[in-house]
Amino acid sequence: MKHIAIISGKGGTGKTIIAASFAALGRNVCLVDCDVDAADLHLLLKPEVQESHEFKSGHTAVIDKNLCTQCGECTAVCRFNAISEVFTVDPISCEGCGVCSHVCPAEAIAMRENVSGEWFVSQTKYGPFVHARLGIAEENSGKLVTKIKQVAAEHAERQKCTCVIVDGPPGIGCPVIASLTGVDVAVIVTEPTLSGIHDMERVAGVARHFSIPTKVVINKCDINQENSDAIATLCEKENIEVVARIPFSKNVVESMVNGVPVVEFCHDDVTQELIALWKKLNP
């Protein structure tokens, strides 16, 4: 079973459009949306949620007023000023370090696990789909990505899927690293802009650091031919294959408005490039 991660150094390059197209082109595939901070693959796949689970991560101090003697030991050691003069905890300021609970002589402080988000197991017409939603300003996105990737792999194994398609988050942070863990190939989707080139180099460096085979797709390649050629030159120097050059098309925008993968919406040059790309990745 092959694991393909579709990533990008920056947002808006078109990786989710490509992931949705792969879902439509594949046969018996499992999908996982690892952009847990701003997931949007579901907008094109129209999943039916079958399971919903809480994601718990991190802790917040809670003071039991019945046990608290107001000795002040906790306020003295709290470097985040999360405990007020009347001995209540501000959950926004509390970092969950647990020092206050260790020093409390009355054992009045408990560290309560936070509910930081939700994750879902859904079914689409293309196959099983695992996705998640991290709460606003919550942390541990990498941990949530690891969780849903594990669940997706389990479902893919049970349903004998031929491929797991990972729609990764943008950037180079923890959720990206978690998305790349254990995949067979990383497909970097970039665009011919200065920021696209810069961020492609950064995320390619992350993949190289973890020894993950990498390919590059230049999306909207015809909006700036000079920059597209610069991307190709950079990839040649780094021994990274450019596996597709996808032209700009208004059909892509219209397919998103209609909530349909572009390969099902029309049969233009973009669709032909995506079909050829899928065949290259799955010979």
C-alpha positions in Angstrom: 0.0 0.0 0.0 1.5 3.3 -1.1 1.4 6.5 1.0 1.5 9.8 -1.0 1.8 13.1 0.8 0.8 16.3 -1.1 2.5 19.3 0.6 3.4 22.9 -0.2 5.6 25.4 1.4 2.8 28.0 1.4 -1.0 28.0 1.2 -3.0 28.5 -2.0 -0.7 26.6 -4.4 -3.4 24.0 -5.2 -2.5 20.9 -3.2 -6.0 20.2 -2.0 -7.3 20.5 -5.6 -4.7 17.9 -6.6 -5.5 15.7 -3.6 -9.2 15.7 -4.5 -8.4 14.9 -8.1 -6.2 11.9 -7.0 -9.2 10.7 -4.9 -11.4 10.8 -8.0 -8.7 9.1 -10.2 -7.7 6.5 -7.8 -9.4 3.2 -7.2 -10.0 2.1 -3.6 -8.0 4.8 -1.9 -8.0 6.2 1.6 -7.8 9.9 2.2 -6.6 11.9 5.2 -6.7 15.7 5.5 -3.7 16.6 7.7 -4.3 20.4 7.5 -6.1 20.2 10.9 -5.9 24.0 11.5 -7.8 24.8 8.3 -9.1 21.6 6.7 -11.0 22.0 3.4 -10.7 18.8 1.5 -14.1 17.9 2.8 -15.6 20.7 0.7 -14.7 18.7 -2.5 -15.3 15.2 -1.2 -18.7 15.7 0.6 -18.1 13.1 3.3 -20.7 11.4 5.4 -19.4 11.4 9.0 -19.6 7.9 10.6 -17.5 8.5 13.7 -16.7 11.5 15.8 -14.1 11.6 18.5 -12.7 14.2 21.0 -9.0 15.1 20.7 -7.5 15.6 24.1 -4.1 17.2 24.5 -2.4 19.4 27.1 -3.6 20.2 30.6 -5.0 23.1 32.6 -4.8 23.6 36.3 -8.1 23.5 38.3 -8.3 24.6 41.9 -10.7 22.8 44.3 -12.1 25.6 46.4 -13.2 23.1 49.1 -9.6 22.0 49.6 -7.7 25.3 48.9 -6.3 27.0 52.0 -5.2 30.1 50.1 -1.7 29.7 51.3 -0.3 31.4 48.2 2.3 28.7 47.3 0.8 28.3 43.8 0.8 32.0 42.9 4.4 32.3 44.1 5.6 29.7 41.6 3.3 30.4 38.6 5.6 32.2 36.1 2.6 32.8 33.8 0.5 34.7 36.3 -2.4 32.4 35.6 -3.6 32.2 39.2 -5.6 35.2 40.5 -5.6 36.8 43.9 -8.9 34.9 44.7 -7.2 31.6 43.6 -8.9 30.9 40.3 -7.1 29.8 37.2 -7.2 31.7 33.9 -7.3 28.8 31.3 -5.9 31.1 28.6 -2.8 32.0 30.6 -2.2 28.6 32.1 0.4 26.6 30.2 -0.3 23.3 31.9 3.2 23.0 33.3 1.8 21.5 36.6 4.3 23.2 39.0 1.4 24.6 41.0 -0.1 21.2 41.6 3.3 19.8 42.8 3.8 22.6 45.4 0.3 22.7 46.7 0.4 21.4 50.3 -3.3 20.8 50.4 -3.3 18.9 47.1 -6.1 21.2 46.0 -4.9 21.6 42.4 -5.6 19.0 39.7 -4.3 19.0 36.1 -7.3 18.5 33.8 -6.8 17.3 30.3 -8.0 19.7 27.6 -10.3 18.9 24.8 -8.4 20.6 22.0 -10.4 19.5 18.9 -12.2 16.7 17.2 -11.4 14.0 14.6 -13.7 12.2 12.3 -13.9 9.0 10.2 -16.1 9.5 7.2 -17.1 7.7 4.0 -16.9 9.3 0.5 -17.8 7.8 -2.9 -14.0 7.6 -3.4 -13.2 5.7 -0.2 -12.7 6.2 3.6 -11.8 9.7 4.7 -10.2 10.7 8.0 -10.1 14.4 8.9 -10.0 16.6 12.0 -10.6 20.1 13.4 -8.3 21.6 15.9 -9.8 24.2 18.2 -9.0 27.9 17.9 -5.6 28.8 19.3 -5.1 25.2 20.5 -1.7 23.5 20.4 -0.3 20.1 19.5 -1.4 20.0 15.9 1.4 17.6 15.1 0.0 15.1 17.7 -3.5 15.4 16.1 -2.0 14.8 12.6 -0.2 11.7 13.9 -3.4 10.4 15.3 -5.5 10.8 12.2 -2.7 9.3 10.0 -2.6 6.3 12.3 -6.4 5.9 12.0 -6.3 6.3 8.3 -3.7 3.6 7.9 -5.8 1.2 10.0 -8.9 1.8 7.9 -6.9 1.5 4.7 -5.5 -1.8 5.9 -8.9 -3.2 6.9 -10.5 -2.1 3.6 -7.5 -3.3 1.6 -7.0 0.1 0.0 -4.3 0.4 -2.6 -3.1 3.9 -1.7 -3.3 6.5 1.2 -3.5 10.1 -0.1 -2.3 12.6 2.5 -3.4 16.2 2.0 -0.7 17.9 4.1 -0.7 21.4 5.7 1.3 24.3 4.3 4.6 25.4 5.8 7.4 23.5 7.5 6.2 23.1 11.1 5.3 20.2 13.3 2.1 19.2 11.4 4.1 19.0 8.1 6.7 16.8 9.7 4.0 14.6 11.1 2.3 14.4 7.7 5.6 13.3 6.0 6.4 10.6 8.5 6.2 7.2 6.9 5.2 8.2 3.4 6.6 6.7 0.3 6.8 10.0 -1.7 6.2 13.7 -1.0 4.7 15.7 -3.9 5.5 19.4 -3.4 2.9 21.7 -5.2 4.4 25.1 -5.9 3.6 28.1 -8.1 5.8 30.4 -10.2 5.9 33.3 -7.7 8.8 34.5 -5.6 7.1 33.3 -2.4 6.2 30.0 -4.1 9.9 29.4 -5.0 11.2 30.4 -1.6 8.7 28.2 0.3 9.2 25.2 -2.0 12.9 25.3 -1.2 12.2 25.3 2.5 9.7 22.4 2.5 12.0 20.4 0.1 14.7 20.9 2.7 12.5 19.3 5.3 11.7 16.3 3.1 15.4 15.9 2.3 16.3 16.0 6.0 14.0 13.1 6.6 15.2 11.2 3.5 11.8 11.2 1.9 11.7 10.9 -1.9 10.3 14.1 -3.4 8.7 15.3 -6.6 7.5 18.7 -7.6 4.4 19.9 -9.4 4.4 23.5 -10.8 0.8 24.7 -10.7 -0.4 27.6 -12.8 2.9 27.3 -14.6 2.0 29.6 -17.4 1.4 32.7 -15.3 5.1 33.4 -15.2 7.3 31.3 -17.5 10.5 32.8 -16.2 9.8 31.7 -12.6 8.6 28.3 -13.8 11.9 27.8 -15.5 13.7 29.0 -12.3 11.8 26.3 -10.3 12.9 23.7 -12.9 16.5 24.8 -12.6 16.4 24.6 -8.8 14.9 21.2 -8.9 17.5 19.9 -11.4 20.3 21.1 -9.0 18.7 19.3 -6.1 18.0 16.2 -8.2 14.2 16.6 -7.7 12.0 15.6 -10.6 9.4 18.0 -11.9 6.6 15.5 -12.6 3.9 18.0 -13.8 3.4 21.5 -15.2 -0.2 22.4 -14.8 -1.5 25.4 -16.7 -3.8 28.0 -15.2 -7.5 27.4 -15.9 -10.7 29.1 -14.9 -12.3 25.7 -14.9 -10.4 25.0 -11.7 -12.1 27.9 -9.9 -15.5 26.9 -11.2 -15.0 23.3 -10.1 -14.2 24.6 -6.6 -17.3 26.8 -6.6 -19.3 23.7 -7.5 -17.6 21.5 -4.9 -16.4 19.0 -7.4 -12.9 17.7 -8.1 -11.7 19.3 -11.3 -11.1 16.0 -13.1 -14.8 15.3 -12.8 -15.9 18.8 -13.7 -14.2 19.1 -17.0 -11.8 17.4 -19.4 -9.4 20.3 -20.3 -5.6 20.5 -20.3 -5.5 20.6 -16.5 -7.4 17.3 -16.2 -5.1 15.7 -18.7 -2.0 16.8 -16.8 -3.5 15.5 -13.5 -4.4 12.1 -15.1 -0.8 11.8 -16.4 0.6 12.8 -13.0 -1.5 10.2 -11.2 -0.2 7.5 -13.6 3.4 8.6 -13.0 3.0 8.3 -9.3 1.2 4.9 -9.6 2.8 3.2 -12.6 
